[in-house]
Amino acid sequence: MSKTSQGDLLRSIRVRIYSGTVHDVGRVFRLAVGTDLRAALKRAALAAVPKHPGWTMRVFSLEQTAPSERLAFVLDGLARREVGGSGFAAAVAATEDGSLAVLAAAAEDARRIDRLGGALGIQAR
């Protein structure tokens, strides 16, 4: 039995959806060598968020700066805080090794998106 290499974990991503409830897509997506990981994560997260006319959507990308940082855990917590009721949908896509994570969020009320950015230390534009 072979061990999973660090490169395999980096090229493997998971997606979780937040829309009324939390739903893990339930599978691991493996990316080809040479794939732009950041772009693939953004596409995966954006594809999982329903589009609604008039809603504000923003994408937040995080990159690990220390091995102990748990990026997907942080983004998961932020999305869970906002999910519930109507008017909000989000998705988190992250590499299996945890080095990159993306949160795509959409809300009817732009203040919900601003709260997410504020929690990450990002000012609204």
C-alpha positions in Angstrom: 0.0 0.0 0.0 1.5 3.4 -1.0 1.4 6.5 1.1 -0.4 9.6 -0.2 2.2 12.1 -1.2 2.1 15.8 -0.2 1.7 16.7 -3.9 -1.4 14.4 -4.1 -3.0 16.2 -1.1 -2.2 19.6 -2.6 -3.9 18.6 -5.9 -7.0 17.1 -4.1 -9.8 19.4 -3.2 -13.1 19.2 -1.2 -16.2 21.3 -1.4 -18.8 22.1 1.2 -22.0 24.1 0.5 -23.9 26.3 2.9 -27.5 27.1 1.7 -30.1 26.8 4.4 -28.1 23.8 5.7 -24.5 22.6 5.5 -23.9 20.0 2.8 -20.5 18.3 2.2 -20.3 17.4 -1.5 -19.0 14.0 -0.3 -16.2 13.4 -2.7 -12.6 14.5 -3.3 -11.8 16.1 -6.7 -8.3 15.3 -8.0 -6.6 17.9 -10.2 -4.1 17.3 -12.9 -0.5 18.2 -12.4 0.1 21.8 -13.5 -3.5 22.9 -12.8 -3.8 26.5 -11.4 -4.9 25.5 -7.9 -6.2 29.0 -6.9 -8.3 29.2 -10.1 -9.6 25.7 -9.7 -10.7 26.4 -6.1 -12.4 29.6 -7.1 -14.2 27.9 -9.9 -15.3 25.0 -7.7 -16.6 27.4 -4.9 -18.4 29.6 -7.4 -20.0 26.7 -9.2 -21.5 25.5 -5.9 -23.1 28.8 -5.0 -26.6 29.5 -6.5 -26.8 32.7 -8.5 -29.6 35.2 -7.6 -30.1 38.5 -9.4 -29.5 41.4 -7.1 -27.5 39.5 -4.5 -24.0 40.6 -3.6 -21.3 37.9 -4.2 -17.7 38.0 -3.0 -14.9 35.4 -3.1 -12.3 35.2 -0.3 -9.1 33.3 -0.9 -6.7 32.4 1.9 -3.2 30.9 1.7 -1.5 29.1 4.6 1.5 31.0 6.0 2.3 28.4 8.7 1.7 24.6 8.8 -0.5 24.9 11.9 -3.1 27.3 10.3 -6.5 25.7 9.6 -7.9 27.8 6.8 -10.9 25.7 5.9 -11.9 25.5 9.5 -11.9 29.3 9.8 -13.9 29.7 6.6 -16.3 26.9 7.6 -16.9 28.7 10.9 -17.6 32.0 9.2 -20.0 30.4 6.7 -21.8 28.5 9.4 -22.3 31.7 11.4 -24.1 33.3 8.4 -26.1 30.3 7.1 -29.6 29.8 8.2 -32.9 31.2 7.0 -33.0 32.6 3.6 -30.9 35.2 1.7 -27.5 33.6 2.1 -25.5 30.9 0.2 -21.9 30.0 0.3 -19.3 27.3 -0.6 -15.9 26.5 0.7 -13.4 24.8 -1.5 -10.0 23.7 0.0 -7.0 21.6 -0.8 -6.8 18.4 1.2 -3.5 19.5 2.7 -5.1 22.7 3.9 -2.7 25.1 2.2 -5.3 26.9 0.2 -8.9 27.6 0.8 -11.6 29.7 -0.9 -15.0 30.9 0.4 -17.5 32.1 -2.2 -20.5 33.8 -0.5 -23.6 35.4 -1.9 -26.3 37.3 0.1 -29.4 39.3 -0.5 -28.2 41.8 2.1 -24.7 43.0 1.3 -24.0 43.6 5.1 -23.8 39.8 5.5 -21.0 39.7 3.0 -19.3 42.8 4.7 -19.4 40.9 8.0 -17.5 38.0 6.5 -14.9 40.3 5.1 -14.7 42.2 8.4 -14.1 38.9 10.2 -11.2 38.3 7.9 -9.9 41.8 8.3 -10.9 42.9 4.8 -12.5 46.3 4.2 -15.5 46.5 1.9 -14.8 48.3 -1.4 
